Every structure is written in structure tokens, then in C-alpha cells.
Amino acid sequence: MSKLPTTPPTEFTLEEVSELTINRELLEKLIRVRMPFGRFAGTLLLDLPEPYVVWFKVNGWPEGRIGQQLRAMYEIKRYGLEPLLRPLL
């Protein structure tokens, strides 16, 4: 049976959230983007079903801006942050 390391974990600090780390304008634009193709064409990215966004994660993101936007939406949905963004609509 192996022993646990005796050295304490390294210290970490939380980054302060500020206007530099979160860009409200970009978030407001992101939540107003509509899916341009596929089964949910015309649907706000924020309203896409999570399994649909996960499908892109597994099978590959589209090229270009929509791929970047879907990646961001994946992280938002992954952590359940949609309710925080709805008031921005």
C-alpha cells in the first residue's frame, strides 16, 4: 500500500473577477446568436438542448465563429449558468 505524500499541497489563489475577465458585451452578443444550421436552425444558442451541444463536443466543433460560440455555450451549459444569463436577454 503506497503512502500519501507528506508535503502540503501548494497554495492557490482565486482570480478576482473584474470587467477585464468577464466581458458583459460579449456575453450579451453570445446569448443573442441563433443556430445557423441543422435541426435547431434559428434557435438561440442559449436555448439549444444540452445534449445537442455535447454532440458537437464529442464529434467536433464547426469551423469559425459559430464553433467558438458553441464552445463557449458548452461551458455555460456544463456549469448550469444559463439562468444567470437569461436576464441579459
Residue pairs with C-beta under 8 A, 6 or more apart in sequence:
15 21
24 88
27 85
27 88
28 88
30 45
30 46
30 69
30 72
30 73
31 44
31 45
31 46
31 85
31 86
31 88
31 89
32 44
32 89
33 44
33 45
33 66
33 69
34 41
34 42
34 43
34 44
34 45
35 41
35 42
35 43
35 44
35 45
35 48
35 66
36 66
39 52
40 48
40 49
40 52
45 69
45 70
45 73
46 73
46 76
46 82
46 85
46 86
46 89
48 73
48 77
50 77
53 70
53 73
53 74
53 77
54 74
56 62
56 70
56 74
57 71
57 74
61 67
61 68
61 70
61 71
62 70
76 82
76 85
